[in-house]
Amino acid sequence: MPGTDYVPPLYGVLSDDEWAIVEGWYDDTERADSIGEINVPAMSFVQGLVMGSAIRTIVQLGHYYGYSTLLVGFMLRAMGNGGRLVSIDIDPKATEFTQKWVDRAGLSEYVHLYLGDSADQRSLDVAVDELGGMAQLIILDSSHQYAHTVRELDLWVPRMEPSTLMLLHDTSTFATAFDTGGAGGVQKALDDWLPGHPEAAFLSLNRQVSQFDSAGDLAYKYGCGLGILQRLR
């Protein structure tokens, strides 16, 4: 991050072997021309929730090539409380790649990958079966398409237990461009979905940001935004 000279806690807790895994992952994704990962501010937010509150059950909707999956797996292993992550993605190539790195990192005890549509009932059933119940934390970072995001919200939020959390990546105005159909992406999906769901409390960080390079002026330094949804009683 410009203007800083320190190791973020997200990386500071990694062992030498885990550092080597992350470095190898970066080299491998660069060779595969498949670079795409949640950034340090967002993953630091995840780390604070998971390790700060000893969260044991996590579902990830969309893992792409596995950066965040590996880091969450490292968190669960470090806590040693029997935590598990179920990560769902519809892309077979990305899932195969991620599985390779999960195995290489020795995280199969903590991470279960499932190839499927994160808006499909079968995906929810698999997650519940693997975790022994509904997750305490859901990380939504999948298609970024308006209609698909609405279906994910319709599927997962009603099954969330009271007080549990969902983090939604790419909720800013800038990130609406990620919707290839031009329908408004995650931000518009939330705008249309939330009014009919008073059981969901929601906060959007950096919603108003329209240019990625403006992040330097922000407290939460990521122009793509982050949504925090909590299921109320």
TIMIMI-5692 format. One line per 2 residues: number of its first residue (from 1); for each residue x negated, y, z of N, C-alpha, C, O, CB. Coordinates in pm, whole numbers, padded with zeros to 5 digits, m for minus. Last residue first. Glycine has a CB too. Layout:
BEGIN
NUM = X:Y:Z:X:Y:Z:X:Y:Z:X:Y:Z:X:Y:Z | ... .
END
This chain:
BEGIN
233 = 03287:m01101:01445:03382:m01198:01499:03521:m01173:01441:03615:m01244:01474:03386:m01190:01653 | 03091:m01038:01146:03153:m01000:01273:03248:m01110:01320:03284:m01200:01244:03228:m00865:01260 .
231 = 02790:m01085:00989:02926:m01138:01002:02979:m01106:01141:02917:m01143:01241:02930:m01292:00975 | 02601:m00832:00843:02623:m00916:00961:02769:m00957:00967:02860:m00875:00951:02582:m00843:01091 .
229 = 02365:m00748:00599:02505:m00780:00626:02513:m00868:00749:02441:m00967:00760:02571:m00851:00504 | 02164:m00527:00454:02172:m00606:00576:02320:m00626:00608:02390:m00530:00642:02096:m00537:00695 .
227 = 01974:m00482:00154:02103:m00479:00223:02102:m00571:00342:02046:m00681:00336:02215:m00518:00129 | 01724:m00283:00018:01754:m00402:00096:01886:m00384:00166:01909:m00282:00232:01641:m00431:00196 .
225 = 01538:m00149:m00269:01640:m00150:m00165:01657:m00285:m00098:01612:m00388:m00148:01770:m00107:m00222 | 01349:m00085:m00455:01457:m00175:m00497:01565:m00191:m00391:01673:m00242:m00421:01402:m00310:m00533 .
223 = 01146:00067:m00345:01250:00135:m00420:01365:00047:m00465:01468:00098:m00509:01191:00198:m00538 | 01020:00056:m00029:01046:m00028:m00146:01168:00026:m00219:01278:00029:m00165:01068:m00176:m00106 .
221 = 00946:00134:00248:00874:00167:00125:00896:00065:00015:00803:m00004:m00028:00727:00179:00154 | 01130:00304:00456:01124:00166:00409:01070:00171:00267:01142:00209:00175:01266:00095:00416 .
219 = 01077:00579:00427:01037:00509:00549:01028:00359:00522:00931:00294:00560:01136:00537:00665 | 00945:00720:00120:01048:00653:00197:00992:00591:00326:00874:00555:00332:01114:00546:00113 .
217 = 00765:00814:m00060:00829:00913:00026:00930:00851:00123:00994:00923:00199:00897:01017:m00058 | 00690:00596:m00214:00593:00655:m00124:00651:00756:m00027:00593:00781:00078:00486:00720:m00202 .
215 = 00895:00535:m00390:00889:00463:m00263:00791:00526:m00164:00809:00511:m00043:00850:00321:m00287 | 00927:00628:m00641:00954:00724:m00533:00935:00662:m00396:00957:00729:m00295:01095:00780:m00546 .
213 = 00904:00441:m00838:00780:00505:m00793:00802:00612:m00687:00708:00679:m00647:00710:00566:m00910 | 01166:00364:m00902:01082:00275:m00821:00963:00348:m00763:00924:00321:m00649:01034:00158:m00905 .
211 = 01442:00569:m00875:01313:00550:m00941:01222:00470:m00850:01204:00505:m00733:01248:00686:m00979 | 01662:00592:m00719:01685:00567:m00861:01557:00546:m00941:01561:00511:m01058:01763:00680:m00921 .
209 = 01798:00533:m00405:01674:00544:m00483:01700:00505:m00628:01754:00398:m00656:01563:00455:m00423 | 02015:00495:m00243:02019:00610:m00334:01898:00617:m00427:01897:00699:m00519:02027:00738:m00255 .
207 = 01959:00279:m00073:02063:00268:m00175:02050:00374:m00282:02071:00346:m00400:02200:00277:m00111 | 01775:00239:00132:01731:00299:00005:01832:00283:m00108:01795:00274:m00225:01600:00238:m00037 .
205 = 01960:m00015:00280:01839:00066:00288:01798:00111:00148:01788:00029:00056:01724:m00013:00355 | 02283:m00048:00382:02199:m00055:00263:02081:00040:00278:02099:00161:00289:02280:m00020:00135 .
203 = 02470:m00247:00600:02382:m00131:00588:02294:m00151:00466:02236:m00258:00447:02295:m00111:00718 | 02782:m00374:00721:02678:m00367:00616:02602:m00236:00623:02659:m00129:00646:02740:m00385:00477 .
201 = 02990:m00630:00851:02926:m00500:00872:02805:m00493:00780:02734:m00591:00761:02885:m00481:01023 | 03271:m00805:00767:03130:m00790:00733:03085:m00647:00759:03135:m00553:00697:03105:m00828:00586 .
199 = 03539:m00813:00800:03461:m00901:00887:03311:m00889:00863:03232:m00955:00931:03504:m01045:00866 | 03660:m00665:00606:03624:m00595:00729:03547:m00683:00827:03495:m00633:00927:03748:m00544:00796 .
197 = 03669:m00680:00297:03612:m00775:00394:03565:m00702:00520:03445:m00680:00539:03495:m00853:00331 | 03732:m00510:00095:03829:m00614:00126:03783:m00711:00233:03849:m00812:00258:03861:m00689:00004 .
195 = 03502:m00348:00070:03628:m00292:00122:03733:m00396:00158:03816:m00370:00246:03685:m00199:00020 | 03296:m00529:m00043:03301:m00494:00100:03434:m00436:00147:03478:m00470:00256:03192:m00397:00130 .
193 = 03317:m00549:m00327:03352:m00661:m00239:03377:m00618:m00095:03470:m00668:m00031:03243:m00765:m00242 | 03231:m00319:m00455:03365:m00371:m00484:03410:m00476:m00384:03530:m00490:m00360:03368:m00430:m00623 .
191 = 02976:m00283:m00349:03073:m00173:m00345:03216:m00223:m00366:03309:m00175:m00303:03038:m00068:m00451 | 02856:m00528:m00417:02884:m00496:m00277:02989:m00385:m00265:03078:m00392:m00181:02755:m00455:m00205 .
189 = 02841:m00495:m00695:02910:m00611:m00637:02947:m00584:m00492:03058:m00615:m00450:02822:m00737:m00647 | 02680:m00270:m00714:02822:m00259:m00753:02902:m00377:m00698:03018:m00361:m00660:02835:m00252:m00906 .
187 = 02434:m00385:m00619:02494:m00266:m00557:02644:m00256:m00589:02725:m00235:m00498:02422:m00139:m00605 | 02376:m00596:m00793:02407:m00624:m00653:02477:m00506:m00587:02570:m00524:m00509:02279:m00659:m00575 .
185 = 02505:m00476:m01110:02423:m00560:m01025:02472:m00578:m00883:02592:m00574:m00855:02289:m00507:m01021 | 02626:m00331:m01311:02600:m00265:m01184:02529:m00350:m01081:02495:m00300:m00974:02727:m00219:m01127 .
183 = 02652:m00436:m01562:02773:m00426:m01481:02750:m00368:m01342:02843:m00358:m01262:02837:m00561:m01468 | 02466:m00501:m01759:02497:m00361:m01734:02619:m00338:m01648:02683:m00234:m01657:02516:m00292:m01862 .
181 = 02377:m00754:m01794:02504:m00720:m01857:02546:m00576:m01834:02650:m00533:m01884:02611:m00810:m01808 | 02152:m00773:m01641:02134:m00771:m01786:02263:m00738:m01860:02259:m00699:m01977:02082:m00905:m01832 .
179 = 02065:m00602:m01371:02184:m00670:m01423:02181:m00660:m01575:02204:m00553:m01632:02317:m00608:m01365 | 01860:m00436:m01316:01827:m00578:m01325:01946:m00660:m01373:01930:m00776:m01412:01780:m00629:m01190 .
177 = 01956:m00185:m01274:01907:m00214:m01410:01871:m00361:m01427:01854:m00407:m01540:01785:m00129:m01441 | 01998:m00164:m01009:02115:m00199:m01091:02073:m00232:m01234:02147:m00299:m01306:02217:m00084:m01091 .
175 = 01770:m00071:m00886:01780:m00215:m00911:01904:m00255:m00989:01915:m00370:m01032:01778:m00289:m00780 | 01822:00203:m00849:01719:00160:m00943:01738:00014:m00984:01724:m00021:m01101:01580:00180:m00882 .
173 = 02007:00188:m00641:02052:00232:m00774:01950:00191:m00880:01989:00149:m00989:02073:00385:m00776 | 01942:m00115:m00446:01933:00028:m00477:01991:00059:m00614:02019:m00031:m00693:01788:00074:m00470 .
171 = 01929:m00379:m00378:02059:m00313:m00362:02056:m00165:m00400:02158:m00097:m00387:02105:m00327:m00219 | 01735:m00599:m00361:01766:m00524:m00483:01905:m00461:m00480:01987:m00485:m00568:01754:m00615:m00604 .
169 = 01852:m00860:m00140:01745:m00786:m00206:01801:m00710:m00326:01901:m00750:m00385:01632:m00881:m00251 | 02020:m00896:00152:02038:m00891:00007:01931:m00803:m00053:01921:m00684:m00021:02180:m00840:m00030 .
167 = 02056:m01107:00426:01976:m01000:00367:01992:m01008:00216:01978:m01116:00158:01826:m01011:00408 | 02292:m01185:00666:02254:m01204:00527:02173:m01082:00484:02215:m00968:00504:02380:m01224:00435 .
165 = 02334:m01336:00991:02292:m01229:00902:02269:m01277:00759:02232:m01392:00735:02166:m01165:00955 | 02570:m01390:01265:02462:m01430:01174:02446:m01326:01064:02532:m01241:01044:02491:m01569:01114 .
163 = 02792:m01307:01409:02662:m01248:01445:02549:m01291:01353:02440:m01234:01361:02627:m01285:01586 | 02988:m01594:01336:02978:m01458:01390:02838:m01426:01439:02773:m01509:01502:03077:m01440:01503 .
161 = 02869:m01789:01055:02914:m01779:01193:02905:m01634:01240:02822:m01558:01190:02832:m01872:01284 | 02981:m01803:00717:02883:m01758:00816:02946:m01752:00954:03063:m01714:00969:02827:m01620:00778 .
159 = 03180:m01852:00538:03131:m01966:00615:03027:m01926:00721:02990:m02008:00805:03070:m02069:00521 | 03227:m01609:00408:03333:m01667:00492:03287:m01785:00578:03349:m01813:00680:03446:m01712:00405 .
157 = 02971:m01581:00269:03005:m01498:00386:03119:m01557:00468:03110:m01555:00591:03043:m01359:00340 | 02962:m01768:00049:02880:m01784:00167:02928:m01705:00289:02926:m01757:00400:02741:m01743:00136 .
155 = 03156:m01709:m00156:03128:m01845:m00111:03065:m01849:00028:03108:m01925:00114:03038:m01914:m00210 | 03162:m01436:m00198:03288:m01506:m00172:03264:m01645:m00114:03343:m01693:m00032:03369:m01518:m00300 .
153 = 02891:m01394:m00257:02951:m01335:m00137:03080:m01407:m00099:03103:m01437:00018:02979:m01186:m00159 | 02877:m01535:m00501:02794:m01574:m00386:02852:m01519:m00257:02861:m01591:m00157:02650:m01526:m00405 .
151 = 03052:m01385:m00658:03083:m01525:m00628:03001:m01576:m00510:03052:m01653:m00428:03058:m01613:m00752 | 02910:m01144:m00668:03044:m01147:m00606:03081:m01290:m00569:03136:m01315:m00461:03150:m01086:m00701 .
149 = 02687:m01232:m00813:02671:m01187:m00675:02805:m01186:m00602:02811:m01225:m00485:02609:m01046:m00671 | 02805:m01283:m01061:02745:m01394:m00985:02728:m01356:m00839:02750:m01438:m00750:02610:m01434:m01046 .
147 = 02880:m01027:m01143:02982:m01129:m01120:02928:m01245:m01037:02999:m01297:m00952:03035:m01182:m01254 | 02618:m00884:m01148:02737:m00841:m01073:02831:m00957:m01040:02858:m00984:m00923:02812:m00735:m01152 .
145 = 02302:m01036:m01097:02413:m01007:m01187:02540:m00979:m01104:02563:m01043:m01001:02437:m01127:m01285 | 02089:m01127:m00956:02106:m00982:m00963:02219:m00941:m01059:02228:m00825:m01097:01976:m00917:m01006 .
143 = 02033:m01397:m00898:02047:m01354:m01037:02047:m01203:m01057:02010:m01155:m01164:02174:m01410:m01093 | 01886:m01375:m00597:01902:m01472:m00706:01913:m01404:m00842:01813:m01357:m00896:02025:m01558:m00681 .
141 = 01858:m01339:m00311:01770:m01276:m00410:01770:m01363:m00535:01667:m01417:m00574:01624:m01257:m00353 | 01951:m01346:00011:02009:m01348:m00123:01920:m01268:m00218:01908:m01146:m00207:02154:m01291:m00122 .
139 = 01911:m01535:00284:01837:m01437:00205:01884:m01449:00061:01860:m01550:m00005:01681:m01460:00216 | 02071:m01585:00587:02076:m01611:00443:02002:m01499:00372:02028:m01381:00397:02224:m01623:00392 .
137 = 02049:m01725:00907:02004:m01619:00818:02012:m01667:00674:01965:m01777:00641:01860:m01574:00853 | 02162:m01944:01023:02163:m01819:01100:02127:m01700:01012:02168:m01588:01040:02066:m01828:01218 .
135 = 02365:m02168:00826:02239:m02100:00857:02262:m01976:00943:02367:m01913:00936:02167:m02061:00729 | 02582:m02426:00948:02560:m02306:00869:02435:m02232:00917:02404:m02234:01036:02682:m02214:00876 .
133 = 02445:m02761:00987:02540:m02653:01016:02506:m02533:00929:02414:m02537:00848:02537:m02615:01166 | 02229:m02913:00925:02315:m02958:01034:02415:m02853:01076:02465:m02855:01188:02233:m02997:01151 .
131 = 02075:m02859:00709:02049:m02781:00830:02130:m02829:00950:02103:m02790:01064:02078:m02636:00805 | 02172:m03032:00511:02031:m03032:00545:02001:m02966:00679:01915:m03011:00754:01952:m02963:00436 .
129 = 02447:m02964:00505:02404:m03100:00537:02258:m03103:00582:02224:m03170:00680:02423:m03192:00415 | 02432:m02696:00425:02492:m02731:00555:02450:m02870:00598:02420:m02893:00715:02646:m02722:00547 .
127 = 02316:m02726:00170:02250:m02648:00275:02303:m02686:00413:02225:m02705:00506:02270:m02498:00250 | 02510:m02878:00035:02376:m02931:00053:02304:m02859:00167:02240:m02923:00251:02295:m02919:m00077 .
125 = 02724:m02695:00037:02737:m02825:00106:02601:m02886:00133:02577:m02940:00241:02823:m02922:00021 | 02622:m02488:m00122:02654:m02463:00019:02661:m02594:00096:02610:m02603:00208:02786:m02387:00032 .
123 = 02606:m02629:m00364:02486:m02572:m00303:02508:m02543:m00155:02421:m02571:m00072:02444:m02443:m00376 | 02872:m02689:m00418:02778:m02798:m00392:02651:m02746:m00325:02596:m02813:m00238:02743:m02870:m00522 .
121 = 02986:m02442:m00483:03018:m02505:m00355:02919:m02616:m00320:02886:m02634:m00203:03159:m02561:m00359 | 02769:m02199:m00629:02848:m02321:m00643:02868:m02388:m00507:02776:m02390:m00425:02779:m02419:m00741 .
119 = 02590:m01998:m00636:02731:m01959:m00623:02824:m02079:m00633:02946:m02062:m00645:02768:m01856:m00729 | 02346:m02108:m00687:02369:m02060:m00551:02511:m02009:m00529:02548:m01981:m00416:02272:m01951:m00518 .
117 = 02314:m02398:m00868:02368:m02262:m00873:02403:m02218:m00731:02481:m02285:m00663:02492:m02254:m00967 | 02007:m02588:m00820:02150:m02570:m00841:02187:m02424:m00842:02103:m02337:m00820:02228:m02642:m00734 .
115 = 01784:m02773:m00654:01806:m02719:m00788:01955:m02710:m00813:02023:m02812:m00826:01737:m02806:m00896 | 01643:m02707:m00346:01758:m02765:m00415:01777:m02694:m00549:01785:m02571:m00554:01888:m02755:m00329 .
113 = 01390:m02780:m00109:01433:m02711:m00230:01550:m02785:m00293:01555:m02908:m00294:01316:m02698:m00331 | 01317:m02737:00222:01387:m02826:00129:01434:m02743:00011:01508:m02647:00028:01508:m02898:00199 .
111 = 01064:m02707:00461:01127:m02646:00342:01188:m02755:00255:01122:m02852:00219:01024:m02564:00260 | 00940:m02846:00662:01011:m02724:00697:01095:m02667:00583:01186:m02588:00606:00913:m02620:00742 .
109 = 00805:m03059:00561:00880:m03080:00685:00972:m02963:00717:01070:m02978:00790:00784:m03103:00802 | 00660:m02952:00352:00780:m03031:00321:00865:m03061:00444:00985:m03085:00432:00742:m03161:00254 .
107 = 00428:m02806:00363:00547:m02748:00424:00674:m02831:00402:00784:m02783:00431:00569:m02610:00370 | 00168:m02820:00257:00206:m02908:00366:00332:m02863:00439:00344:m02880:00560:00094:m02918:00464 .
105 = 00098:m02682:00034:00086:m02610:00161:00122:m02697:00281:00109:m02653:00395:00175:m02487:00159 | 00165:m02864:m00160:00023:m02830:m00143:00000:m02761:m00009:m00104:m02778:00053:m00025:m02740:m00257 .
103 = 00445:m02855:m00141:00372:m02978:m00108:00225:m02948:m00079:00168:m03002:00016:00383:m03080:m00223 | 00487:m02593:m00228:00536:m02635:m00096:00461:m02760:m00050:00418:m02769:00065:00689:m02662:m00099 .
101 = 00382:m02613:m00486:00311:m02532:m00386:00360:m02559:m00244:00282:m02549:m00150:00327:m02385:m00418 | 00566:m02785:m00607:00423:m02816:m00610:00348:m02742:m00501:00263:m02798:m00432:00364:m02782:m00747 .
99 = 00801:m02640:m00576:00783:m02766:m00503:00637:m02807:m00498:00589:m02857:m00396:00866:m02877:m00568 | 00755:m02431:m00758:00763:m02403:m00615:00741:m02529:m00533:00671:m02526:m00432:00898:m02340:m00580 .
97 = 00767:m02574:m01001:00647:m02500:m00963:00643:m02476:m00813:00541:m02497:m00748:00639:m02367:m01039 | 01032:m02664:m00989:00922:m02761:m00996:00791:m02697:m00954:00712:m02756:m00881:00909:m02819:m01138 .
95 = 01161:m02415:m00993:01176:m02503:m00877:01065:m02608:m00875:01011:m02639:m00768:01314:m02570:m00878 | 01095:m02316:m01244:01052:m02243:m01125:01059:m02332:m01001:00972:m02324:m00914:01138:m02119:m01106 .
93 = 01221:m02512:m01402:01077:m02489:m01413:01023:m02419:m01289:00919:m02457:m01235:01046:m02406:m01539 | 01496:m02491:m01330:01420:m02614:m01304:01269:m02594:m01310:01196:m02653:m01230:01459:m02721:m01403 .
91 = 01677:m02248:m01172:01572:m02263:m01274:01488:m02387:m01246:01416:m02390:m01147:01482:m02136:m01279 | 01844:m02202:m00963:01902:m02269:m01080:01798:m02300:m01188:01827:m02372:m01283:02011:m02182:m01140 .
89 = 01773:m02264:m00619:01748:m02189:m00742:01797:m02270:m00861:01791:m02393:m00860:01597:m02154:m00757 | 01748:m02246:m00271:01830:m02287:m00386:01796:m02200:m00506:01791:m02078:m00496:01981:m02277:m00352 .
87 = 01615:m02375:00024:01601:m02274:m00080:01660:m02325:m00211:01627:m02435:m00256:01452:m02236:m00100 | 01637:m02406:00361:01688:m02463:00237:01687:m02352:00133:01749:m02248:00152:01834:m02523:00255 .
85 = 01419:m02440:00633:01463:m02352:00524:01516:m02438:00409:01449:m02531:00366:01347:m02260:00475 | 01412:m02491:00986:01420:m02543:00849:01470:m02435:00754:01551:m02350:00791:01513:m02666:00842 .
83 = 01242:m02543:01303:01317:m02465:01206:01309:m02523:01066:01214:m02593:01031:01267:m02324:01204 | 01116:m02647:01525:01201:m02735:01445:01282:m02662:01340:01383:m02716:01293:01292:m02810:01533 .
81 = 00946:m02464:01636:01072:m02491:01706:01170:m02576:01624:01290:m02576:01649:01139:m02359:01744 | 00705:m02352:01546:00707:m02486:01603:00834:m02520:01679:00830:m02597:01775:00592:m02502:01693 .
79 = 00612:m02114:01439:00698:m02108:01557:00709:m02244:01624:00722:m02252:01747:00836:m02056:01519 | 00463:m02197:01217:00394:m02129:01327:00478:m02127:01454:00424:m02136:01564:00358:m01986:01286 .
77 = 00664:m02300:01051:00561:m02389:01105:00490:m02326:01225:00460:m02395:01323:00459:m02424:00996 | 00803:m02066:00993:00870:m02175:01065:00769:m02270:01126:00785:m02316:01239:00965:m02251:00972 .
75 = 00605:m01921:00851:00665:m01868:00975:00726:m01980:01058:00703:m01988:01179:00772:m01763:00943 | 00562:m02086:00630:00452:m02062:00724:00506:m02009:00857:00458:m02049:00964:00351:m01961:00664 .
73 = 00817:m02059:00509:00771:m02188:00558:00657:m02175:00657:00655:m02245:00759:00728:m02275:00442 | 00802:m01793:00435:00899:m01833:00538:00863:m01970:00594:00876:m01994:00714:01043:m01835:00479 .
71 = 00597:m01817:00242:00577:m01735:00361:00675:m01769:00472:00638:m01774:00589:00590:m01587:00325 | 00716:m01989:00048:00594:m02027:00119:00577:m01948:00248:00545:m02006:00352:00474:m02006:00029 .
69 = 00933:m01828:m00030:00956:m01961:00027:00834:m02008:00105:00848:m02060:00215:00991:m02061:m00084 | 00814:m01608:m00145:00883:m01590:m00018:00912:m01724:00050:00914:m01732:00172:01014:m01513:m00038 .
67 = 00703:m01748:m00377:00624:m01666:m00284:00691:m01655:m00148:00630:m01688:m00046:00602:m01527:m00343 | 00841:m01905:m00575:00813:m01957:m00442:00732:m01874:m00345:00694:m01924:m00240:00747:m02077:m00457 .
65 = 00947:m01842:m00819:00827:m01925:m00818:00768:m01945:m00679:00657:m01996:m00665:00724:m01864:m00908 | 01279:m01833:m00717:01192:m01810:m00832:01068:m01898:m00818:01082:m02019:m00805:01153:m01658:m00845 .
63 = 01470:m01867:m00525:01331:m01864:m00479:01233:m01833:m00591:01115:m01808:m00565:01295:m01997:m00417 | 01792:m01821:m00433:01697:m01774:m00534:01555:m01772:m00480:01522:m01685:m00399:01736:m01636:m00583 .
61 = 01885:m01793:m00130:01955:m01802:m00258:01866:m01738:m00364:01867:m01616:m00382:02096:m01732:m00251 | 01793:m01969:00148:01745:m01872:00051:01817:m01896:m00081:01811:m02006:m00137:01590:m01881:00032 .
59 = 01877:m02008:00484:01907:m02043:00346:01857:m01931:00258:01876:m01813:00288:02059:m02068:00324 | 01764:m02128:00797:01759:m02023:00695:01798:m02083:00561:01758:m02195:00528:01618:m01957:00687 .
57 = 01734:m02170:01137:01800:m02221:01017:01819:m02108:00916:01882:m02007:00945:01937:m02286:01052 | 01603:m02042:01347:01564:m02178:01313:01623:m02227:01182:01568:m02319:01120:01603:m02271:01423 .
55 = 01461:m01752:01480:01565:m01807:01393:01517:m01941:01337:01406:m01952:01287:01599:m01709:01277 | 01329:m01599:01680:01319:m01746:01677:01432:m01809:01596:01491:m01908:01639:01319:m01802:01819 .
53 = 01316:m01330:01658:01436:m01386:01721:01440:m01538:01717:01542:m01599:01748:01560:m01330:01653 | 01074:m01279:01537:01111:m01200:01653:01231:m01255:01727:01246:m01229:01847:01140:m01060:01611 .
51 = 01072:m01449:01320:00980:m01476:01429:01014:m01396:01554:00985:m01440:01665:00839:m01447:01386 | 01297:m01344:01169:01275:m01488:01191:01189:m01513:01314:01227:m01590:01402:01210:m01551:01067 .
49 = 01277:m01060:01175:01399:m01131:01214:01370:m01275:01254:01412:m01322:01360:01500:m01128:01100 | 01013:m01015:01090:01059:m00962:01217:01183:m01032:01267:01196:m01060:01386:01085:m00815:01204 .
47 = 01018:m01141:00837:00933:m01193:00943:00978:m01144:01081:00982:m01222:01177:00788:m01153:00919 | 01190:m00970:00697:01227:m01110:00720:01147:m01169:00835:01202:m01237:00922:01205:m01194:00591 .
45 = 01027:m00744:00696:01158:m00738:00760:01206:m00879:00793:01257:m00905:00902:01260:m00666:00668 | 00820:m00842:00544:00792:m00805:00683:00921:m00793:00762:00926:m00829:00880:00714:m00672:00689 .
43 = 00950:m00867:00302:00910:m00989:00371:00871:m00961:00516:00887:m01048:00602:00795:m01056:00299 | 00983:m00591:00245:01099:m00679:00261:01063:m00806:00337:01137:m00848:00426:01159:m00715:00125 .
41 = 00710:m00496:00236:00810:m00440:00328:00930:m00531:00350:00975:m00546:00464:00858:m00307:00275 | 00594:m00678:00031:00555:m00684:00172:00657:m00617:00265:00688:m00675:00369:00419:m00620:00190 .
39 = 00845:m00805:m00204:00729:m00727:m00163:00705:m00735:m00012:00785:m00792:00062:00746:m00583:m00206 | 00910:m01107:m00373:00957:m01006:m00278:00834:m00936:m00222:00732:m00999:m00195:01045:m01070:m00163 .
37 = 00767:m01148:m00701:00780:m01186:m00561:00841:m01072:m00481:00828:m00955:m00517:00643:m01224:m00502 | 00636:m01257:m00985:00763:m01200:m00937:00784:m01241:m00795:00816:m01357:m00768:00881:m01244:m01024 .
35 = 00481:m01387:m01266:00465:m01305:m01147:00600:m01245:m01111:00669:m01189:m01196:00358:m01193:m01170 | 00417:m01574:m01463:00544:m01583:m01389:00535:m01507:m01258:00577:m01556:m01152:00582:m01731:m01363 .
33 = 00202:m01661:m01616:00275:m01540:m01653:00413:m01539:m01590:00513:m01508:m01655:00286:m01528:m01806 | 00042:m01860:m01530:00170:m01902:m01586:00253:m01785:m01635:00362:m01804:m01690:00248:m01980:m01483 .
31 = m00165:m01711:m01419:m00192:m01795:m01537:m00063:m01835:m01607:m00059:m01842:m01730:m00270:m01920:m01497 | m00022:m01603:m01206:m00078:m01515:m01308:m00108:m01592:m01435:m00081:m01545:m01546:m00206:m01447:m01256 .
29 = 00038:m01828:m01058:00148:m01755:m01121:00098:m01657:m01226:00168:m01631:m01324:00229:m01681:m01015 | m00226:m01898:m00978:m00145:m01989:m01058:m00030:m01917:m01129:m00004:m01942:m01247:m00090:m02102:m00970 .
27 = m00310:m01683:m00820:m00387:m01720:m00940:m00301:m01804:m01034:m00303:m01784:m01156:m00515:m01797:m00900 | m00116:m01694:m00618:m00127:m01576:m00704:m00203:m01608:m00833:m00164:m01565:m00941:m00197:m01461:m00629 .
25 = m00179:m01946:m00507:m00046:m01923:m00567:m00051:m01803:m00661:00003:m01808:m00772:00061:m01900:m00456 | m00431:m01897:m00403:m00415:m01992:m00512:m00283:m01975:m00583:m00275:m01988:m00706:m00427:m02132:m00460 .
23 = m00360:m01717:m00200:m00451:m01674:m00307:m00440:m01767:m00429:m00438:m01721:m00543:m00597:m01671:m00257 | m00198:m01885:m00044:m00142:m01764:m00104:m00229:m01716:m00219:m00177:m01678:m00324:m00127:m01654:00001 .
21 = m00389:m02081:00030:m00269:m02119:m00045:m00210:m01997:m00116:m00177:m02004:m00234:m00164:m02183:00049 | m00569:m01928:00178:m00615:m01992:00055:m00497:m02035:m00032:m00504:m02026:m00155:m00703:m02113:00087 .
19 = m00408:m01861:00395:m00462:m01755:00307:m00503:m01815:00173:m00474:m01758:00067:m00583:m01685:00375 | m00383:m02117:00501:m00265:m02052:00444:m00305:m01935:00354:m00242:m01911:00251:m00172:m02004:00555 .
17 = m00644:m02160:00591:m00586:m02249:00490:m00465:m02187:00423:m00446:m02201:00302:m00547:m02383:00554 | m00664:m01959:00784:m00752:m01957:00667:m00697:m02044:00555:m00703:m02007:00437:m00893:m02002:00704 .
15 = m00326:m01862:00875:m00453:m01931:00898:m00538:m01919:00772:m00491:m01874:00668:m00430:m02080:00935 | m00154:m01552:00914:m00186:m01669:00834:m00320:m01730:00876:m00415:m01658:00907:m00189:m01633:00685 .
13 = m00098:m01318:01040:m00073:m01440:01116:m00113:m01565:01040:m00108:m01675:01096:00074:m01449:01154 | m00143:m01119:00853:m00237:m01132:00964:m00219:m01260:01044:m00313:m01307:01108:m00222:m01016:01056 .
11 = 00066:m01104:00677:m00052:m01180:00635:m00147:m01207:00752:m00221:m01305:00751:m00125:m01105:00525 | 00249:m00968:00840:00296:m01074:00751:00182:m01164:00706:00198:m01286:00698:00367:m01014:00630 .
9 = 00103:m00757:00952:00126:m00879:01032:00176:m00996:00949:00149:m01112:00982:00226:m00850:01143 | m00124:m00625:00704:00010:m00632:00763:00027:m00760:00844:m00030:m00863:00807:00117:m00623:00654 .
7 = m00438:m00500:00762:m00371:m00622:00719:m00233:m00626:00783:m00224:m00631:00906:m00455:m00749:00757 | m00522:m00171:00643:m00503:m00269:00749:m00434:m00391:00688:m00380:m00385:00578:m00419:m00209:00866 .
5 = m00507:00101:00530:m00627:00017:00531:m00617:m00079:00649:m00695:m00070:00744:m00757:00104:00540 | m00320:00317:00308:m00333:00232:00426:m00457:00145:00414:m00507:00118:00305:m00206:00144:00445 .
3 = m00282:00453:00073:m00302:00530:00194:m00314:00448:00320:m00318:00504:00429:m00192:00624:00210 | m00066:00219:m00089:m00152:00338:m00096:m00161:00410:00038:m00061:00427:00108:m00100:00434:m00203 .
1 = m00085:m00119:00000:00000:00000:00000:m00089:00124:00000:m00180:00133:00083:00096:00000:00123 .
END
